[in-house]
């Protein structure tokens, strides 16, 4: 039971742990989150803290151990850049949409058994700077989400979702690595560099010296990158896009939060389902047949 939790992911506040986070789970060391069932018999899933729904899915039917492993889910971005996910929800039960603002305790859906699931349960995880971290301190209140109604939040590095190919970044004595998987520091770098390619791997990003250079300098931690945006950035396509427009996704583009897309996405034509939010006018929701596919940046979309 969750007697020591100050935040909850179940409306009943009676979470019963069935699979723990990897560091406390010797039989499942790759588990990125915590699995819960509801011992009170009330299976309503709620937001753990205030935030904005970054993406969700509601049309996965049944168990899928290969492709749609998250099943039906909700992913929320919180004020300090931390993300939470709620996986394996019941088909048709998700009651929020991408771009929607939610408060702690708001209903997201119903516990289910969709995706890579071996029984009805909720998988809950927390992602910081592209890395899945232990959710327990966030549930107990030891760590926060940047909301005023909960525990104080420690300062957080810049959101890695802001790092894009071609961006200029400032580094100060940042460790430099030969590969995203290397544990040995090759050097330290200070000065201005450019993001070589989209995507964060193992919390790191590739950098290069001259913009567009094919030869990379190396890999640095995404958290060490301070984005140096121009004071007058070029206008995006937001004003040209409206709900109902047909669009394609730029080849190689990532979602708004920096996650990868399936290869078929780049060949498909999507409907614009939402243009902008109160927090970001460049946030565009695209989808097919009334179902949300992803939240994207306007600059990564082109009208058909």
Secondary structure, DSSP 8 states (H G I E B T S, - for coil): --TT-SS-SBTTS-EEEEE--GGG-TT-TT--SEEEEETTS--EEE-SSSEEEEEEE----SB-SSS-TT-EEEEEE-TTS-EEEEEEE-TT-----TT-EE-TT-EEEEBB--BS-SSSBEEEEEEETTEEE-SHHHHHTSS--S-TTSS--------GGG--TT-EEEEEEEEEESSTT--S--EEEEEEEEE-SS--BTTEEEEESSTT-SS--EEEEGGG-EE---TT----SGGG--TT-EEEE-TT---TTS----GGGGG--EEEEEE--SS-TTEEEEEETTEEEEEEEGGGEEE-
